[in-house]
Amino acid sequence: MKRYSFLSVILLSAILFACKKEDKGVAVPVPHDITFEELEPGELSFVIPDGPFSAGNASSGRVTLNTKKNPDGSFTGFAMSGKNWRSYPWNLSPDFAPATVTPEQVKAAIDSCIFSVYTTRPNYTGNYVVASVKDDDAAITLDRPAVVEHILVANTTYNYLLETYGSTFSGTLNPTTQAYDMSGTKVRNPNNSNTSTERYGRFTLPGPGGATLISLAGQETLAKRAAGTAAADAARLAGKSDEQVAADSTAAAEATAKGFVKLTAQGFNAEKSVGEVDFWLAIRTNVDPALPAYNIILGDWYKMDLSALGTVDKIIFRLSSSDTDGSGNMRTPPYFCLDGIRIRQ
């Protein structure tokens, strides 16, 4: 099986020319891509379809997106959205939450982040879809075999905030746990337009299943610390001098790299796998030996080149992460945003 890695970093200013969308009534004259504008999730809202749904037309090509809706309201596969919330939910903050917050309100606050694309400024791409990845459920099927030149991908606000700051955010970082202290200094809600100090506070955002997550940077710090401690212990057991112990510890810490969220697109043609393409949704320095300086958590729409897959009639998306539990299960939220599918005509 062929495997490719593309790390394009084309920001939104360039991406505006990669798909046909409208902003304030001004059409962008570009090639016909599948942009999901014909879908109707509602203004600044989202919809989880009851089953697979289609998008596109005769000009752009058509795709069917798989969806499995669960009785509890969750889903795997794809949902439709037009939301662009970019900061922590106010009503989960101990400084701004009402006296009583119902489970339904908590879910709605978390959903406001799950179903929002994270962009550093208001989203210009209109409607898009949110993928919830499990097994092979996040799949798109083409109405005819063709080359998919590229897609646009982005982080959800849920993923971006948890990977950048963690489940708690204040002005005080606990150096031992690498989590922000909920009793710490009040800060501005990230990427929120309200600059009044009266709106400064502490913020929370539970991870999947209510888990408390720390940032990718914090995960890396803890991993470096653990590696350094283990090397120091080994050096002492070997009878090395204090200077050698310190040197071994420092070398082990500096050689440790951790922190990534990777999106993989696997192409199929006539039920046969034709290859995979990897794309970093988030990555820390030195994690990818081919690009050791690459350090980013996507904060906008980026282009993921899929042309190396060749002719496909189906693409399955999967996610992997450096943050796993004791059983190897990914703790990172299994979501990403998708838009602007360009099928070679």
C-alpha positions in Angstrom: 0.0 0.0 0.0 1.3 3.5 -0.9 1.4 6.0 1.9 2.0 9.8 1.5 2.3 12.8 3.8 1.2 16.3 2.8 1.7 19.2 5.1 0.3 22.1 3.1 -0.1 25.2 5.2 -2.3 27.4 2.9 -4.1 29.9 5.1 -7.7 31.1 4.6 -6.7 34.1 2.5 -5.5 31.6 -0.2 -8.2 29.1 0.5 -10.9 31.6 -0.4 -9.9 30.9 -4.0 -10.2 27.1 -3.5 -14.0 26.9 -3.3 -17.0 28.7 -4.5 -18.7 30.5 -1.5 -20.2 33.8 -0.7 -19.5 36.4 1.9 -21.9 39.3 2.3 -23.3 38.7 -1.1 -20.0 38.8 -2.9 -19.4 35.6 -5.0 -15.8 34.3 -5.5 -15.3 33.3 -9.1 -13.5 30.0 -8.7 -13.8 26.4 -9.8 -16.9 24.4 -8.9 -16.2 22.6 -5.7 -18.6 20.7 -3.4 -19.2 23.4 -0.7 -22.3 22.1 1.1 -24.1 25.5 0.5 -27.2 23.6 -0.7 -27.5 22.0 2.8 -29.7 23.7 5.3 -28.4 23.3 8.9 -29.9 26.6 9.8 -28.1 29.9 10.4 -25.4 29.4 13.0 -26.8 26.0 13.8 -26.1 22.3 13.1 -28.0 19.2 12.1 -27.2 15.6 12.6 -29.0 13.8 9.7 -30.9 10.6 10.4 -28.7 8.8 7.8 -26.3 9.3 4.8 -26.8 12.4 2.8 -25.6 13.7 -0.5 -23.9 17.0 -1.6 -22.7 18.5 -4.9 -24.2 18.7 -8.4 -23.5 17.7 -12.0 -20.9 20.4 -12.3 -18.9 19.7 -9.1 -19.6 16.0 -8.9 -21.6 14.4 -6.1 -20.6 12.6 -3.0 -22.6 10.7 -0.3 -21.5 11.3 3.3 -22.1 8.5 5.8 -23.9 9.2 9.0 -25.0 7.0 11.9 -27.2 8.8 14.5 -27.4 7.3 17.9 -30.5 7.3 20.2 -28.6 9.6 22.8 -28.2 12.3 20.1 -24.5 11.5 19.4 -23.4 10.4 16.0 -20.5 9.0 13.9 -19.8 10.0 10.3 -20.8 13.5 9.3 -23.1 16.2 10.5 -24.0 19.5 8.8 -23.0 22.9 10.4 -22.8 26.6 9.9 -21.5 27.5 13.4 -18.3 29.5 14.2 -18.1 29.8 18.0 -14.4 30.3 18.9 -14.1 30.6 22.7 -14.9 28.7 25.9 -18.6 28.5 26.8 -19.5 31.2 29.2 -22.1 29.1 31.1 -19.5 26.5 32.0 -17.3 29.1 33.7 -17.4 29.3 37.6 -17.4 33.0 37.2 -20.3 33.4 34.8 -22.4 30.2 35.0 -25.9 30.4 36.4 -26.5 29.0 39.8 -27.9 25.9 38.3 -26.8 24.3 35.1 -28.8 21.4 33.8 -27.2 18.4 32.0 -29.0 19.6 28.8 -27.3 23.0 29.2 -23.9 21.5 29.7 -24.4 19.3 26.6 -25.5 22.4 24.6 -22.4 24.3 25.7 -20.1 21.5 24.7 -22.0 21.0 21.4 -21.5 24.7 20.6 -17.7 23.9 20.4 -18.0 20.5 18.8 -20.1 21.8 15.9 -18.1 25.0 15.4 -15.1 25.4 13.0 -12.2 27.2 14.7 -11.0 30.2 12.7 -9.1 33.2 14.1 -11.6 35.5 12.4 -15.3 34.9 11.4 -15.6 31.9 9.1 -15.9 32.8 5.5 -16.8 29.4 4.1 -20.5 29.2 5.0 -21.8 25.7 5.5 -19.5 22.7 6.1 -19.6 19.3 7.7 -18.2 18.0 11.0 -16.8 14.5 11.1 -17.1 12.2 14.2 -14.6 9.5 13.6 -15.2 5.9 14.7 -14.2 2.7 12.9 -14.9 3.3 9.2 -18.0 5.5 9.8 -16.5 8.8 8.6 -16.6 7.9 4.9 -17.6 9.7 1.7 -18.6 7.9 -1.5 -18.2 9.4 -5.0 -21.1 8.9 -7.4 -18.4 7.9 -10.0 -14.7 7.0 -9.7 -12.5 10.1 -10.0 -9.5 11.9 -8.6 -10.2 14.1 -5.5 -7.7 16.9 -5.9 -8.0 18.3 -2.5 -10.3 19.0 0.4 -10.3 21.8 3.1 -9.9 20.7 6.7 -10.0 22.5 10.0 -10.2 21.8 13.7 -13.4 22.1 15.6 -13.4 24.7 18.3 -13.7 21.8 20.8 -10.4 20.3 19.6 -8.6 23.6 19.2 -9.3 24.8 22.7 -8.5 21.4 24.4 -5.3 21.0 22.4 -4.2 24.6 23.0 -5.2 25.2 26.6 -6.9 22.1 28.0 -10.1 21.5 29.9 -9.4 24.3 32.3 -8.1 27.7 31.4 -7.0 30.5 33.8 -4.0 32.8 34.1 -2.2 30.3 36.4 -0.5 27.2 35.0 0.3 24.4 37.5 3.9 23.4 36.6 3.4 19.9 38.2 0.2 18.9 36.4 0.6 21.2 33.4 -3.1 22.1 33.8 -4.4 25.6 34.5 -5.6 26.1 38.1 -9.3 26.8 38.3 -8.5 28.9 41.4 -5.9 30.9 39.4 -5.8 34.4 38.0 -8.8 35.4 35.8 -8.1 35.9 32.1 -9.8 36.9 29.0 -11.8 34.2 27.2 -9.6 33.3 24.2 -10.5 34.9 20.8 -13.5 36.7 22.3 -14.2 40.3 21.2 -15.1 41.5 24.7 -12.0 43.1 26.2 -13.6 44.4 29.4 -11.8 43.2 32.5 -15.2 42.6 34.1 -15.5 39.7 31.6 -12.3 38.1 32.7 -12.7 34.8 34.4 -11.8 31.1 34.6 -13.1 28.7 32.0 -13.8 25.0 31.7 -14.5 22.6 28.9 -14.8 18.8 29.7 -13.2 16.4 27.2 -15.1 13.3 25.8 -16.8 11.5 28.6 -16.1 14.3 31.0 -12.4 13.7 30.9 -10.0 16.5 32.1 -7.4 17.0 29.3 -4.3 19.1 29.2 -2.7 20.9 26.2 -0.4 19.3 23.7 2.4 21.5 25.1 1.7 20.2 28.6 1.7 16.6 27.4 5.1 17.2 25.8 6.5 18.8 29.0 5.3 15.9 31.1 6.8 13.4 28.7 10.1 15.2 28.7 10.1 15.3 32.5 9.3 11.6 32.7 12.1 10.7 30.2 14.6 12.8 32.1 13.7 11.3 35.4 13.9 7.7 34.0 17.3 8.5 32.5 18.6 10.0 35.7 17.4 6.9 37.7 19.2 4.6 35.3 22.4 6.6 35.5 22.4 6.5 39.3 21.9 2.8 39.2 24.8 2.5 36.9 27.0 4.3 39.4 27.5 7.4 37.2 28.7 10.7 38.7 26.3 13.5 39.4 27.5 15.4 36.3 26.8 12.3 34.1 23.4 11.8 35.8 22.5 15.4 34.9 23.8 15.1 31.4 21.9 11.8 30.7 18.7 13.3 32.1 19.0 16.5 30.0 19.8 14.5 26.9 16.8 12.2 27.4 14.4 15.1 27.9 15.7 17.0 24.9 15.4 13.8 22.7 11.7 13.4 23.7 9.1 14.7 21.3 5.4 14.3 21.9 2.1 15.9 20.8 0.2 15.3 17.6 -3.3 14.8 16.1 -3.2 13.2 12.7 -5.9 12.9 10.1 -5.5 10.0 7.6 -7.5 9.6 4.4 -7.6 6.1 3.0 -8.7 5.8 -0.6 -10.6 2.9 -2.2 -11.5 1.9 -5.7 -13.8 -1.0 -6.3 -13.5 -1.9 -2.7 -9.7 -2.1 -3.0 -7.4 0.2 -0.9 -5.3 2.4 -3.2 -3.3 4.3 -0.6 -3.3 6.7 2.3 -2.6 10.4 2.9 -1.7 11.8 6.3 -2.2 15.4 7.5 -1.3 17.0 10.8 -4.2 18.7 12.5 -1.8 19.5 15.3 1.8 18.7 15.9 4.6 19.6 18.2 8.3 20.3 17.3 10.4 17.3 16.3 7.5 14.8 16.2 7.8 14.5 12.4 11.5 13.8 11.6 10.9 15.0 8.0 9.8 18.4 9.3 11.3 18.8 12.8 10.5 22.5 13.1 6.8 22.0 12.3 4.8 23.2 15.3 1.1 24.1 14.8 -2.5 23.6 15.9 -4.6 24.4 12.9 -6.5 27.6 13.5 -8.1 28.0 10.1 -9.0 26.1 7.0 -6.1 24.3 5.3 -5.8 22.4 2.0 -5.2 18.6 2.3 -4.0 17.3 -1.1 -5.5 13.9 -1.9 -4.5 13.7 -5.6 -1.8 11.1 -4.8 -4.6 8.6 -4.0 -5.4 8.5 -7.7 -8.8 7.4 -8.9 -11.1 6.6 -6.0 -14.8 5.9 -5.4 -14.6 6.1 -1.6 -12.5 7.7 1.1 -12.5 6.8 4.7 -11.1 9.2 7.3 -9.4 8.2 10.5 -7.8 10.1 13.4 -4.9 9.2 15.6 -3.3 11.1 18.5 -0.4 11.0 21.0 -2.9 11.4 23.9 -4.1 7.9 24.7 -5.4 6.1 27.8 -3.9 3.0 29.4 -5.6 0.8 26.8 -4.3 2.8 23.9 -7.6 4.5 23.1 -7.4 8.1 21.9 -8.4 10.7 24.5 -8.4 13.5 21.9 -11.9 14.4 20.7 -12.5 12.5 17.5 -13.7 15.5 15.4 -12.6 17.6 12.5 -14.2 19.9 9.9 -14.4 19.2 6.2 -15.3 21.5 3.3 -14.4 22.4 -0.3 -14.1 19.0 -2.0 -12.6 19.4 -5.4 -13.1 16.5 -7.8 -11.0 16.5 -11.0 -13.4 16.9 -13.9 
